[in-house]
């Protein structure tokens, strides 16, 4: 590891979007520098970040005592393999912010600066988290500041096996769709769209922002497959060999966005991995391959209206080139997405009662009153391999990119959660159960 003592001038001037961010850094050590010279027009390939932005930063060393002198520690918002996020208050200005500490032995300085400058360059979107003019390093961490989202993250508020009210889901779809569309217009792909990376400024999802750009890459880059898969990982990535890797395309985000919408509406994952070995994914894939015939809906999807199923068919096409753009789903927001029966408190209570008692009745079919709903799809027979299938609770969804600063828990502190929640998806697991 190279010597980090003293102030390191990496190059010329700050990106305009970072300059425009709220200036909260002290005038002494820890500030972001603005040196002489002019930016170049070179663009880094796989990082997706202009080289002039990466070279525009001066990063200064602060001791633990210096950090404590300038920032009052309030609480730890999250902690993971790659570092932690603390809620602090600037002692002079009194402004709260989230300080993201990335462990030096888990990432490279270039990767850390990539995330910082990339987030700064995207901060002009009202739906993307803003970085602050705070950048420094300690003995064992690289640190930058970003705005504090007081209501936690999206994962915290999704009721397991129930889902969010449809109007809240639609507000999230609109805002996240605009955030991703903005990134895609810049030929950038987030590559880690999931509820943990959606930060909330209120619990009704009237103001949310996309965060955590450590895995973001430019369209057309070939990257190595990261370790493991999560429910949001597209099938072409799941199939990719570690040696050959895969090409980065916007369709990766579209797939993850579709899975995220499913999670919000149901409180379940549609599958654990988009692989033939996953019974629920294979059932969905066979249904798509057959042309999505009416009346033979996959077990996890029969709760949705026909309009919602058309939307999911476009978002979750097994062939990447057939997936729609994220903004194309906006035309579906005017329609009902979940059948009326599933919105009834009495039905949800009965379902939760069955789930909590550990009793599964095969297809978990509701009472005969379901026939009263004109939106209700017919109940198909349970597919082979899915009867009473209830996998163990999933671990928190984390993909490891060895070149990128990552932290497992995002920027939030959930009330009423286990202190070790960074190890789990949620205190009460989101499970797959039909």
LUMKEVO-517285 format. One record per residue (C-alpha): residue in three letters; x, y, z. Coordinates in steps of 0.1 Angstrom, whole numbers, plus 5000, padded with zeros to 4 digits. Example, Ala and Ser with C-alpha at 12.3 -4.5 7.8 and 13.67 -1.06 7.14 Angstrom:
REM residues 2
ala512349555078ser513749895071
This chain:
REM residues 434
unk500050005000unk501450344990unk502050615016unk499050825023unk500651085045unk499951455038unk497851595011unk497751414977unk497051634947unk495551404921unk494951674895unk493151984883unk489552104890unk486451954906unk483551834884unk480952104883unk478351884898unk480551814928unk481252184932unk477552244931unk477052004960unk476452144995unk479952245008unk480352105042unk484052025044unk486252225068unk488752475055unk491652265068unk492551905063unk489951685048unk488751925022unk488551854985unk491252044967unk490852244935unk494252284918unk495352444887unk495252314852unk492452224828unk490451904825unk491151674796unk488451504774unk489651144779unk487150894791unk487950574810unk486350264794unk485050034820unk484850274848unk482450494829unk483950794847unk485751074828unk489451064836unk489351444843unk486851384870unk488951104886unk492051334884unk490251634899unk490551544935unk492851614963unk492451364992unk493851455026unk494751235056unk492851285088unk493651125121unk490850975142unk491151275165unk490851515136unk487651335124unk486151355159unk487051725161unk485251815129unk482351565129unk480151465158unk479351095156unk475651025160unk475150655151unk476250385129unk473950345099unk475350025085unk478349795085unk479649535062unk482649355047unk483849665028unk483449925055unk480750115073unk478450415070unk478150655100unk475650935106unk477551245117unk476951615123unk479351875111unk480452055144unk480652395128unk477552395105unk475452145124unk474451965092unk473851595093unk475451375067unk476351015060unk480050945060unk480950635040unk484150455052unk485650215027unk488349985041unk491650035023unk492549665022unk489249595004unk489449844976unk491750054955unk491950434957unk491050454920unk487850254926unk486950464956unk487450784936unk485450644907unk482450594929unk482750944944unk483151124912unk480550924894unk477950994921unk478951354919unk478451364882unk474951204885unk473851414914unk472151664891unk469251414889unk466751474918unk466351094920unk470051014927unk471751054960unk474051364963unk477651344974unk478951634995unk482151824993unk483751605019unk486551365009unk489451245031unk491250935042unk492050795076unk494750545085unk492650245074unk489750395053unk488850615024unk485950835033unk483451055015unk480251225026unk476751205011unk473351345019unk471551175047unk468250985039unk466450995073unk463750735065unk466150445058unk466050225027unk463350065007unk464049715021unk463149825056unk459549905048unk458549615026unk456249395047unk457249025042unk454748825021unk452449125019unk454149394999unk453649764998unk450449944989unk450149974951unk450250354951unk453550354970unk454950104945unk453950314916unk455650624932unk458850414935unk458550294899unk458350644886unk461250784906unk463550484901unk462650464865unk463650824860unk466950764879unk467850464858unk466750634826unk469050924834unk471950684840unk471250494808unk471050814788unk474750864799unk475550504788unk476050404824unk474650084840unk474150064878unk474449684880unk473249664916unk469649774916unk467949634948unk465849774977unk468949814999unk470250074974unk467050284973unk467150545001unk464050705015unk463451065026unk459950975039unk458150645047unk455550705021unk458050694992unk457151044980unk460851114978unk463350844971unk466850824956unk469050564940unk472450514957unk475650304958unk477450334924unk480450114933unk479549864906unk478450104879unk480150054845unk479850194810unk477650024784unk479749794762unk482449704788unk483249344794unk483449254831unk484248944850unk481348774867unk481248844904unk480848584931unk477448434935unk474048534923unk471148714939unk467448724929unk468049054909unk470848904888unk469848864851unk469948514836unk472648594811unk474948704840unk474048384860unk475048174830unk478248364822unk481548184829unk483948354853unk486748344827unk484848504798unk482648744818unk479848934801unk479049264783unk477449534803unk474149654789unk471249854802unk469049544800unk470849424832unk469249714851unk465849654834unk465849294847unk466749394882unk464149674881unk461449414872unk462449184901unk462449484924unk458849584913unk457749224920unk459349244955unk457649564963unk454149434952unk454349104969unk456949104998unk458448794981unk461248714958unk460048554925unk463048314927unk466348284944unk468348274912unk467548304875unk468847954868unk467347634854unk467947474888unk465547714905unk462047564902unk460247904903unk462448064877unk462147754854unk458347764857unk458348134847unk460748074818unk458647784805unk455548004806unk457348274787unk458648034762unk455147904755unk454048254747unk452548344781unk449248164776unk446248284794unk445048064822unk448347884829unk449948154850unk453048064870unk452348004907unk454148314919unk452448544893unk448748464893unk448048744918unk448749004891unk446349164866unk446849104829unk448249454825unk450849384852unk451749054835unk452349234802unk454649474820unk456649194837unk456849014803unk458649314789unk460849374819unk461849014825unk462248874791unk464848594791unk466348744759unk468149074769unk467449234735unk463649194740unk463549384773unk461949724772unk463450044786unk462650134822unk460550434811unk458350214790unk456650074821unk455250424829unk452350354807unk451350064830unk451150284861unk447650394852unk446450034855unk445849814885unk448749574889unk447549344917unk444149174918unk441549334941unk441449024963unk445149044972unk444549394985unk441949285011unk443249295046unk441248975054unk443048775028unk446448905037unk445748825074unk444748465065unk447848425043unk450048555071unk448348325096unk449148025074unk452748145069unk453448205106unk451947865116unk454247695091unk451247525074unk451347515036unk448447375017unk450247284985unk449247584963unk448247794993unk445047864975unk442748124991unk439148055002unk436348014976unk435548374979unk438348444954unk435848374926unk434248714934unk437148904920unk436948984883unk440749044883unk441548714898unk443448464877unk442448094877unk444547884901unk446747654882unk448047324895unk451247354915unk454247304893unk456547004899unk459247084924unk457447384940unk454847224963unk455347364998unk458847484988unk460047725014unk463747795012unk465847905041unk465948285047unk468148455021unk471248635032unk471449015025unk471749054988unk475449144981unk477449104950unk481249134954unk483149334928unk486849314938unk487649644921unk484849844936unk484249994970unk481149814984unk479449815017unk476749555024unk474249745044unk473650075025unk472950405043unk470350335068unk469450235104unk466150055107unk464250085139unk463149755154unk465649555135unk468249315148unk471649485153unk473049215130unk470649285102unk473549355078unk473948975078unk470348905067unk467949015040unk465449125067unk464549035103unk461548835090unk462848685058unk461348745024unk460548395014unk459248214983unk456048034991unk453047974969
